[in-house]
Amino acid sequence: MNIELPIGKSNYQIPCEKSEQEKLSKLAEKLNKRLNRLSSQFEADEKTLLAIAALSLEGELELASDNIENSESTISEEDIKDAISETMENIADYIEKLSEKIQRY
């Protein structure tokens, strides 16, 4: 099955499953908004604007990927142990306070 998506000044026949049509339409809308912003910044033909948009998206994906890798590498085993220890202390405090309340009644 194909869906026709207007992107820029052209229409594209994109093969997809019926379940993907709505998502692809929304993505095409977002891409058109990006192209409109880019066209106000650059005097370029549609093909060049699409290339700039693709490069921009690749840069954003790379940055997001780097951020994920960096955030994962900054959590050490010691940090995890500290977090677990603190959580257990909080639970112990809560149980102690609950026990005190029960004893008063």
C-alpha positions as CSV (number, residue, x, y, z in Angstrom):
1,M,0.0,0.0,0.0
2,N,1.2,3.5,-0.8
3,I,0.4,6.9,0.8
4,E,0.8,10.2,-1.0
5,L,2.6,12.7,1.1
6,P,3.0,16.4,0.2
7,I,6.5,17.4,1.1
8,G,7.7,20.8,0.1
9,K,6.2,21.5,-3.3
10,S,6.1,17.9,-4.4
11,N,4.0,14.9,-3.7
12,Y,5.6,11.6,-2.9
13,Q,4.2,8.1,-3.1
14,I,5.6,6.3,-0.1
15,P,5.1,2.6,0.5
16,C,3.8,1.8,3.9
17,E,1.4,-0.4,6.0
18,K,-2.1,1.0,6.6
19,S,-1.2,1.2,10.3
20,E,1.7,3.6,9.5
21,Q,-0.3,6.1,7.4
22,E,-1.3,8.5,10.2
23,K,2.2,8.5,11.7
24,L,3.8,9.2,8.3
25,S,1.3,12.0,7.6
26,K,2.3,13.7,10.9
27,L,6.0,13.3,10.2
28,A,5.4,14.8,6.8
29,E,3.7,17.8,8.4
30,K,6.7,18.2,10.8
31,L,9.1,18.0,7.9
32,N,7.1,20.6,6.0
33,K,7.3,23.0,9.0
34,R,11.1,22.5,9.1
35,L,11.3,23.1,5.4
36,N,9.3,26.3,5.8
37,R,11.7,27.5,8.5
38,L,14.7,26.6,6.4
39,S,13.3,28.4,3.3
40,S,13.0,31.6,5.3
41,Q,16.7,31.2,6.2
42,F,18.2,30.1,2.9
43,E,17.5,30.9,-0.7
44,A,17.7,27.5,-2.1
45,D,15.7,25.1,-4.3
46,E,13.6,22.4,-2.8
47,K,16.2,19.6,-3.4
48,T,18.8,21.6,-1.5
49,L,16.4,22.5,1.3
50,L,15.6,18.7,1.7
51,A,19.3,18.0,1.9
52,I,19.8,20.7,4.6
53,A,16.8,19.3,6.5
54,A,18.2,15.8,6.3
55,L,21.6,16.9,7.5
56,S,20.0,18.9,10.3
57,L,18.0,15.8,11.4
58,E,21.1,13.7,11.3
59,G,22.9,16.2,13.5
60,E,20.1,16.1,16.0
61,L,20.1,12.3,16.0
62,E,23.8,12.2,16.6
63,L,23.6,14.8,19.4
64,A,20.8,12.8,21.1
65,S,22.7,9.6,20.7
66,D,25.8,11.2,22.2
67,N,23.8,12.5,25.1
68,I,22.4,9.0,25.8
69,E,25.8,7.4,25.7
70,N,27.3,10.1,28.0
71,S,24.4,9.9,30.5
72,E,24.8,6.1,30.6
73,S,28.5,6.2,31.1
74,T,28.3,8.7,34.0
75,I,26.3,6.4,36.2
76,S,28.7,4.2,38.0
77,E,28.1,1.1,40.1
78,E,28.9,3.2,43.2
79,D,26.2,5.7,42.3
80,I,23.7,2.9,42.0
81,K,24.7,1.4,45.3
82,D,24.4,4.9,46.9
83,A,21.0,5.4,45.5
84,I,19.8,2.0,46.7
85,S,21.3,2.6,50.1
86,E,19.5,6.0,50.4
87,T,16.2,4.4,49.3
88,M,16.6,1.7,51.9
89,E,17.3,4.2,54.6
90,N,14.2,6.2,53.6
91,I,12.1,3.0,53.7
92,A,13.5,2.1,57.2
93,D,12.7,5.6,58.4
94,Y,9.2,5.4,57.1
95,I,8.7,2.0,58.7
96,E,10.0,3.3,62.0
97,K,7.6,6.3,62.0
98,L,4.7,4.0,61.0
99,S,5.6,1.7,63.9
100,E,5.7,4.6,66.3
101,K,2.2,5.7,65.2
102,I,0.9,2.2,65.6
103,Q,2.3,2.0,69.1
104,R,0.6,5.2,70.1
105,Y,-2.9,3.8,69.2
